[in-house]
């Protein structure tokens, strides 16, 4: 029987269905479930629930909040295999990647649980001895959370755990493409004993629900992960009610490959990072700047690594790369590849969708591109990478900084001077030097420019759901 997913409001799963939508396996295009949708008419009920939840939860000690979150993390670990398999059939990534996502998501919840206990205030030395002056950190209030579909469990776990650890109540608009991510975390929180109303989940039209929630004047915080266009629209709505906002809007990560690297090793490392999750990763390497002295050798090694990837259903553990998550994503990558050809660029490997069912597209590498090629200006968010030759570091850095995106960047070099130059001059929120690993539970995740503002993860994540209150007390 196909899975049925529904919302979770005031401590109970929603029973009725105003409408529903079908969930499709992107590898087979088969129907695998349905989601019960809610209209904007449910918004007042959800807000009432969240406000009651906040009134109670903000008074619960950080230690008790932490205990509940840790129990939820343990539940995710216990059910990890089932959760990972559900992610695979809904989103398309290989099972090995999904298993890692579940493990990291549980770690993130544990980190938030601990960090919620470390939101200390401070005492300010008074000028007048009759006064006691201090700052205390307080939760901002009802928080509206909107996760993305590409790393679905991680985004749900991070946003929810940070908000709850801070003492906020939460309303999540679940992603309709990968609903099991949200329902799995909410089920774990319910099992852990989270009080009614503290965390609420609805599925429906994002446009209608967001407008109703933000337009109510009852939301204190918005956290959104998704496209720049949608982020801009939400930022405008949030501004009307001065809602504290965190936006993670993707990127177009420049990757600088110096002439002094071990070419086969670095090519393999970058290829693995680029084509992970079928290239649907916001901090994935996309514009790869390679020193001309090693360009041909690197291009050959990188293309070989891409061409050797085995495509298949994510539940087949021999598959290296699954399908794109939707027909829309497939059309986007095909259009970008067509643009390369139209503008006289070169397709070094791949370049087309696969025959048969599913949204599969061959890992694709392109080069010899004009500056106005779509792939050099728009985030590809798929299995297509652009190689660009450079002659000097100044040129590479200038071209890397030419776009308004600023989420992640990478540099591979053995030169300490080059490492220093890039760390100082590359305009990104996160930088990996000789590694693609830039995201861990204890590290901040965020960008600048069109990649958004605000930060999740690390000590900054929980702090983003709190606000300082200064108290000046005359005791004399």
C-alpha positions as CSV (number, residue, x, y, z in Angstrom):
1,X,0.0,0.0,0.0
2,X,1.2,3.5,-0.8
3,X,2.4,5.6,2.1
4,X,0.2,8.4,3.4
5,X,1.7,11.4,5.0
6,X,-0.2,14.1,6.8
7,X,0.5,17.1,9.0
8,X,1.0,17.2,12.8
9,X,-0.7,19.9,14.8
10,X,-1.1,20.4,18.6
11,X,0.5,17.0,19.3
12,X,-1.7,14.9,16.9
13,X,-1.5,13.8,13.3
14,X,-4.1,15.4,11.0
15,X,-6.8,12.9,10.1
16,X,-8.8,14.7,7.4
17,X,-7.7,15.5,3.8
18,X,-8.8,18.7,2.2
19,X,-6.8,17.6,-0.8
20,X,-3.9,15.4,-1.6
21,X,-0.9,15.1,-4.0
22,X,1.0,12.1,-5.3
23,X,4.6,11.2,-4.3
24,X,6.7,9.8,-7.2
25,X,9.9,7.7,-7.2
26,X,12.2,9.7,-9.4
27,X,14.1,6.6,-10.5
28,X,11.0,4.8,-11.8
29,X,8.3,7.5,-12.0
30,X,6.0,5.1,-10.1
31,X,3.5,6.4,-7.6
32,X,4.7,5.5,-4.1
33,X,2.4,7.5,-1.8
34,X,0.2,10.4,-1.2
35,X,0.3,13.5,1.0
36,X,-2.7,15.0,2.7
37,X,-2.7,18.7,2.0
38,X,-4.0,21.6,4.0
39,X,-5.2,25.0,2.8
40,X,-4.5,28.4,4.3
41,X,-7.7,27.9,6.3
42,X,-5.7,25.8,8.8
43,X,-3.3,28.7,9.6
44,X,-5.1,30.2,12.5
45,X,-5.4,26.8,14.2
46,X,-1.7,26.1,13.7
47,X,-0.7,29.5,15.0
48,X,-2.9,29.1,18.1
49,X,-1.2,25.7,18.7
50,X,2.3,27.2,18.3
51,X,1.6,30.1,20.5
52,X,0.3,27.8,23.3
53,X,3.3,25.6,22.7
54,X,5.7,28.6,23.0
55,X,4.1,29.9,26.2
56,X,4.9,26.5,27.8
57,X,8.1,25.5,26.1
58,X,10.0,28.8,26.8
59,X,9.6,28.0,30.5
60,X,11.0,24.5,30.2
61,X,14.6,24.3,31.4
62,X,17.3,24.0,28.7
63,X,18.3,20.7,30.3
64,X,14.9,19.2,29.9
65,X,14.7,20.5,26.3
66,X,18.0,18.9,25.7
67,X,16.8,15.5,27.1
68,X,13.8,15.4,24.8
69,X,15.9,16.3,21.7
70,X,18.5,13.6,22.6
71,X,15.7,11.0,22.8
72,X,14.5,12.1,19.4
73,X,18.0,11.7,17.9
74,X,18.2,8.2,19.4
75,X,14.9,7.3,17.7
76,X,16.3,8.4,14.4
77,X,19.4,6.2,14.8
78,X,17.2,3.3,15.8
79,X,15.1,3.6,12.7
80,X,17.9,4.8,10.4
81,X,17.6,2.1,7.8
82,X,13.9,2.6,7.2
83,X,14.3,6.4,7.1
84,X,17.2,6.2,4.7
85,X,15.3,3.9,2.3
86,X,12.3,6.2,2.3
87,X,14.6,9.1,1.4
88,X,16.0,7.1,-1.5
89,X,12.6,6.3,-3.1
90,X,11.3,9.8,-2.6
91,X,14.4,11.9,-3.5
92,X,16.6,9.6,-5.5
93,X,20.0,9.7,-3.8
94,X,22.0,6.5,-3.3
95,X,21.3,4.5,-0.2
96,X,24.9,5.0,1.2
97,X,24.4,8.8,1.0
98,X,21.0,8.5,2.6
99,X,22.4,6.5,5.5
100,X,25.0,9.2,6.1
101,X,22.3,11.8,6.0
102,X,20.4,10.1,8.8
103,X,23.5,9.7,10.9
104,X,24.5,13.3,10.5
105,X,21.0,14.5,11.1
106,X,20.9,12.7,14.5
107,X,24.3,14.2,15.3
108,X,22.9,17.7,14.5
109,X,20.0,17.2,16.9
110,X,22.5,16.2,19.6
111,X,24.6,19.2,18.9
112,X,21.6,21.6,19.1
113,X,20.5,19.8,22.3
114,X,23.9,20.6,23.9
115,X,24.2,24.1,22.4
116,X,20.8,25.1,23.8
117,X,22.3,24.7,27.3
118,X,25.2,27.0,26.4
119,X,23.2,30.2,25.5
120,X,24.7,32.2,28.4
121,X,24.0,35.8,29.2
122,X,26.6,38.2,30.7
123,X,27.0,40.6,33.6
124,X,28.0,44.2,32.8
125,X,30.1,46.1,35.3
126,X,27.9,49.1,36.4
127,X,29.2,52.6,36.6
128,X,27.0,53.2,39.6
129,X,27.3,50.6,42.5
130,X,23.5,50.8,43.1
131,X,22.9,49.1,39.8
132,X,22.9,45.5,38.6
133,X,23.2,45.3,34.8
134,X,23.0,42.1,32.8
135,X,22.1,40.6,29.4
136,X,20.0,37.4,29.1
137,X,19.2,35.4,26.0
138,X,15.6,34.7,25.3
139,X,13.8,32.7,22.6
140,X,12.4,34.9,19.8
141,X,9.0,33.1,19.6
142,X,7.0,31.2,17.0
143,X,9.3,30.2,14.2
144,X,8.3,29.4,10.6
145,X,10.6,26.8,9.1
146,X,10.8,25.9,5.4
147,X,13.3,23.2,4.5
148,X,14.6,22.2,1.0
149,X,14.2,18.8,-0.7
150,X,17.8,18.0,-1.7
151,X,19.1,17.0,1.8
152,X,15.6,16.7,3.3
153,X,16.2,15.0,6.6
154,X,19.2,17.2,7.5
155,X,17.4,20.5,6.8
156,X,14.4,19.4,8.8
157,X,16.5,18.1,11.7
158,X,18.7,21.3,11.8
159,X,15.9,23.8,11.6
160,X,13.7,22.1,14.1
161,X,16.4,21.2,16.7
162,X,17.9,24.7,16.7
163,X,14.5,26.3,17.2
164,X,13.4,23.9,19.9
165,X,16.8,24.0,21.7
166,X,16.5,27.8,21.9
167,X,13.0,27.5,23.5
168,X,11.0,28.6,20.4
169,X,8.0,26.8,19.1
170,X,8.0,25.8,15.5
171,X,5.7,25.6,12.4
172,X,7.2,23.7,9.5
173,X,5.9,23.7,6.0
174,X,6.9,20.2,4.9
175,X,8.3,19.6,1.5
176,X,5.8,17.7,-0.6
177,X,8.5,16.0,-2.7
178,X,10.1,14.2,0.3
179,X,7.5,14.2,3.0
180,X,9.0,11.3,5.0
181,X,11.9,13.5,6.1
182,X,9.6,15.7,8.1
183,X,7.2,13.1,9.3
184,X,10.1,10.9,10.6
185,X,11.5,13.8,12.7
186,X,8.1,14.8,14.0
187,X,7.4,11.2,14.9
188,X,10.7,11.0,16.8
189,X,10.0,14.2,18.7
190,X,6.5,13.0,19.6
191,X,7.9,9.7,20.9
192,X,10.5,11.6,22.9
193,X,7.7,13.4,24.8
194,X,7.7,16.9,23.1
195,X,4.7,18.8,24.6
196,X,1.7,19.5,22.5
197,X,1.9,22.5,20.2
198,X,5.7,23.0,20.4
199,X,6.3,21.6,16.9
200,X,3.7,21.7,14.2
201,X,3.8,20.4,10.6
202,X,1.6,21.2,7.6
203,X,1.8,20.3,3.9
204,X,0.1,22.4,1.2
205,X,0.7,25.3,-1.2
206,X,3.9,27.0,0.0
207,X,2.9,30.3,-1.5
208,X,-0.5,30.3,0.2
209,X,0.7,29.0,3.5
210,X,3.7,31.3,3.7
211,X,1.6,34.4,2.9
212,X,-0.9,33.5,5.5
213,X,1.6,32.7,8.3
214,X,3.8,35.7,7.6
215,X,0.9,38.0,7.0
216,X,-0.6,37.1,10.4
217,X,1.9,39.2,12.4
218,X,2.2,36.2,14.8
219,X,5.4,34.8,13.5
220,X,8.7,36.0,15.1
221,X,11.3,34.1,13.0
222,X,11.5,32.7,9.4
223,X,14.1,30.2,8.3
224,X,14.1,29.2,4.6
225,X,16.3,27.1,2.5
226,X,15.7,27.2,-1.3
227,X,16.1,29.2,-4.4
228,X,17.1,32.8,-4.5
229,X,13.9,33.9,-6.3
230,X,11.7,32.4,-3.6
231,X,14.0,33.7,-0.9
232,X,13.6,37.3,-2.2
233,X,9.8,37.0,-2.2
234,X,9.7,35.6,1.4
235,X,12.2,38.3,2.6
236,X,9.8,41.0,1.3
237,X,6.8,39.4,3.1
238,X,8.8,39.0,6.3
239,X,10.0,42.6,6.1
240,X,6.4,43.8,6.3
241,X,6.1,42.4,9.8
242,X,9.8,42.8,10.7
243,X,10.3,39.1,11.1
244,X,13.8,37.9,12.1
245,X,15.0,36.0,9.0
246,X,17.6,33.4,8.0
247,X,17.9,32.6,4.3
248,X,20.1,30.0,2.7
249,X,19.6,30.5,-1.0
250,X,22.2,28.3,-2.7
251,X,25.4,29.1,-4.5
252,X,27.7,28.6,-7.5
253,X,30.8,27.4,-5.8
254,X,34.1,28.4,-7.4
255,X,36.9,25.8,-7.1
256,X,40.5,26.8,-7.8
257,X,42.9,24.0,-8.7
258,X,46.6,25.2,-8.5
259,X,49.3,23.8,-10.7
260,X,51.2,22.1,-7.8
261,X,48.5,19.6,-6.8
262,X,48.5,15.8,-7.2
263,X,46.2,15.9,-10.2
264,X,44.7,12.3,-10.1
265,X,43.9,12.6,-6.4
266,X,42.4,16.1,-6.6
267,X,40.4,15.3,-9.7
268,X,38.9,12.2,-8.0
269,X,38.1,14.2,-4.9
270,X,36.4,17.1,-6.7
271,X,34.5,14.7,-9.0
272,X,33.1,12.8,-6.0
273,X,32.1,16.1,-4.4
274,X,30.6,17.5,-7.5
275,X,28.4,14.5,-8.5
276,X,27.3,13.6,-4.9
277,X,23.5,13.6,-4.8
278,X,23.4,14.0,-8.6
279,X,25.0,17.4,-8.2
280,X,21.9,18.7,-6.2
281,X,23.9,20.2,-3.4
282,X,24.0,23.9,-2.8
283,X,27.7,23.9,-1.8
284,X,28.7,21.6,-4.6
285,X,31.8,22.6,-6.8
286,X,30.4,24.0,-10.0
287,X,32.8,26.5,-11.6
288,X,36.2,24.7,-11.6
289,X,39.1,26.9,-12.3
290,X,42.2,24.9,-13.3
291,X,45.7,26.2,-13.9
292,X,46.5,26.0,-17.6
293,X,49.8,24.1,-16.9
294,X,47.8,21.1,-15.7
295,X,44.5,21.7,-17.5
296,X,44.5,18.9,-19.9
297,X,45.7,16.3,-17.4
298,X,43.1,17.4,-14.9
299,X,40.3,17.5,-17.5
300,X,41.1,14.0,-18.6
301,X,41.2,12.7,-15.0
302,X,38.0,14.5,-14.0
303,X,36.1,13.3,-17.0
304,X,37.2,9.8,-16.5
305,X,36.0,9.9,-12.9
306,X,32.6,11.3,-14.1
307,X,32.2,8.7,-16.9
308,X,33.0,5.8,-14.6
309,X,30.1,6.6,-12.2
310,X,27.4,3.9,-12.3
311,X,23.9,5.3,-12.6
312,X,21.0,3.4,-11.1
313,X,18.2,3.3,-8.5
314,X,19.5,4.4,-5.1
315,X,18.4,1.1,-3.5
316,X,20.9,-0.7,-5.7
317,X,24.0,-0.5,-3.5
318,X,26.2,-0.7,-6.6
319,X,24.9,2.6,-7.9
320,X,27.2,5.6,-7.5
321,X,24.6,8.2,-8.6
322,X,20.8,8.2,-8.7
323,X,18.4,10.3,-10.8
324,X,17.6,13.9,-10.5
325,X,14.8,14.5,-8.1
326,X,12.1,15.6,-10.6
327,X,11.3,16.1,-14.3
328,X,11.7,19.8,-13.7
329,X,15.3,19.3,-12.5
330,X,16.0,17.1,-15.5
331,X,14.7,19.7,-17.9
332,X,16.8,22.4,-16.2
333,X,20.0,20.4,-16.7
334,X,19.1,19.5,-20.3
335,X,18.5,23.2,-21.1
336,X,21.8,24.2,-19.6
337,X,23.6,21.6,-21.7
338,X,21.8,22.8,-24.8
339,X,22.9,26.3,-24.0
340,X,26.5,25.2,-23.9
341,X,26.3,23.7,-27.4
342,X,24.4,26.7,-28.7
343,X,27.1,29.1,-27.5
344,X,29.9,27.1,-29.0
345,X,31.1,25.4,-25.8
346,X,32.5,21.9,-25.6
347,X,30.9,18.8,-24.0
348,X,33.8,16.7,-22.8
349,X,31.7,13.8,-21.4
350,X,28.0,13.1,-20.8
351,X,25.7,15.7,-22.1
352,X,22.3,13.9,-22.3
353,X,19.5,12.3,-20.4
354,X,19.4,8.5,-20.3
355,X,16.7,6.5,-22.1
356,X,14.0,4.7,-20.1
357,X,12.0,5.6,-17.0
358,X,13.4,7.9,-14.4
359,X,15.0,11.3,-14.4
360,X,18.6,10.2,-15.1
361,X,21.1,12.4,-16.7
362,X,24.7,11.4,-17.5
363,X,27.4,13.1,-15.4
364,X,28.4,16.0,-17.7
365,X,31.6,18.1,-18.0
366,X,31.8,21.1,-20.3
367,X,34.5,23.7,-21.1
368,X,35.5,26.5,-23.6
369,X,32.6,28.5,-22.5
370,X,31.8,32.2,-23.3
371,X,31.3,34.4,-20.3
372,X,27.5,34.6,-20.9
373,X,26.9,30.8,-20.9
374,X,24.1,29.9,-18.5
375,X,26.1,27.5,-16.5
376,X,28.7,30.2,-15.6
377,X,25.9,32.5,-14.3
378,X,23.1,30.3,-13.0
379,X,23.4,27.6,-10.3
380,X,23.2,24.3,-12.2
381,X,22.0,22.2,-9.3
382,X,22.6,19.0,-11.3
383,X,25.3,16.7,-12.6
384,X,27.0,19.3,-14.8
385,X,30.3,20.9,-14.1
386,X,32.2,23.7,-16.0
387,X,36.0,23.6,-16.3
388,X,37.8,27.0,-16.9
389,X,41.5,27.4,-17.5
390,X,43.4,30.2,-15.8
391,X,46.9,31.6,-16.0
392,X,47.4,33.5,-12.7
393,X,45.7,33.5,-9.3
394,X,44.5,37.1,-9.5
395,X,42.5,36.2,-12.6
396,X,41.0,33.1,-11.0
397,X,40.0,35.0,-7.9
398,X,38.5,37.8,-9.9
399,X,36.4,35.5,-12.0
400,X,35.4,33.4,-9.0
401,X,34.1,36.6,-7.3
402,X,32.4,37.9,-10.4
403,X,29.0,36.5,-9.5
404,X,26.7,37.7,-6.7
405,X,26.5,34.3,-5.1
406,X,28.7,33.7,-2.1
407,X,27.9,30.5,-0.3
408,X,30.9,28.1,-0.7
409,X,34.3,28.0,-2.4
410,X,37.2,25.6,-2.6
411,X,40.9,25.7,-3.3
412,X,43.4,22.9,-3.8
413,X,47.0,23.9,-3.6
414,X,50.2,23.0,-1.7
415,X,51.3,26.7,-1.6
416,X,50.8,28.3,1.8
417,X,50.9,31.7,0.1
418,X,48.1,30.7,-2.3
419,X,46.1,29.2,0.6
420,X,46.4,32.6,2.4
421,X,45.5,34.6,-0.6
422,X,42.4,32.6,-1.3
423,X,41.3,32.6,2.3
424,X,41.5,36.3,2.4
425,X,40.2,37.2,-1.0
426,X,37.5,34.7,-2.0
427,X,34.2,36.2,-1.1
428,X,32.2,33.2,0.3
429,X,30.7,32.2,3.6
430,X,32.4,28.9,3.7
431,X,35.8,27.9,2.3
432,X,37.4,24.4,1.9
433,X,41.2,24.4,1.4
434,X,42.4,21.0,0.2
435,X,39.1,19.5,1.2
436,X,35.4,19.5,0.1
437,X,34.3,18.9,3.8
438,X,32.9,22.2,5.0
439,X,29.7,21.2,6.7
440,X,29.5,19.5,10.2
441,X,27.1,19.9,13.1
442,X,29.5,22.1,15.0
443,X,30.4,24.4,12.1
444,X,28.4,27.4,10.7
445,X,26.6,27.1,7.4
446,X,25.7,30.3,5.5
447,X,26.7,32.6,2.8
448,X,26.6,36.2,1.6
449,X,25.2,38.2,-1.3
450,X,22.5,36.3,-3.3
451,X,23.3,33.2,-1.3
452,X,21.3,34.7,1.6
453,X,22.0,35.9,5.1
454,X,22.0,34.4,8.6
455,X,23.7,31.2,9.6
456,X,22.6,27.7,10.6
457,X,24.8,25.1,12.4
458,X,27.5,25.7,14.9
459,X,27.1,28.0,17.9
460,X,25.5,30.5,15.5
461,X,22.6,28.2,14.7
462,X,20.8,28.1,18.0
463,X,21.7,31.7,18.7
464,X,19.8,32.7,15.6
465,X,16.5,31.8,17.4
466,X,17.3,33.9,20.4
467,X,17.4,37.6,21.2
468,X,19.3,39.4,23.9
469,X,17.4,41.3,26.6
470,X,19.4,43.9,28.5
471,X,18.2,44.5,32.1
472,X,19.3,47.5,34.2
473,X,18.2,47.0,37.9
474,X,18.6,49.6,40.6
475,X,19.2,47.8,43.8
476,X,20.2,50.7,46.0
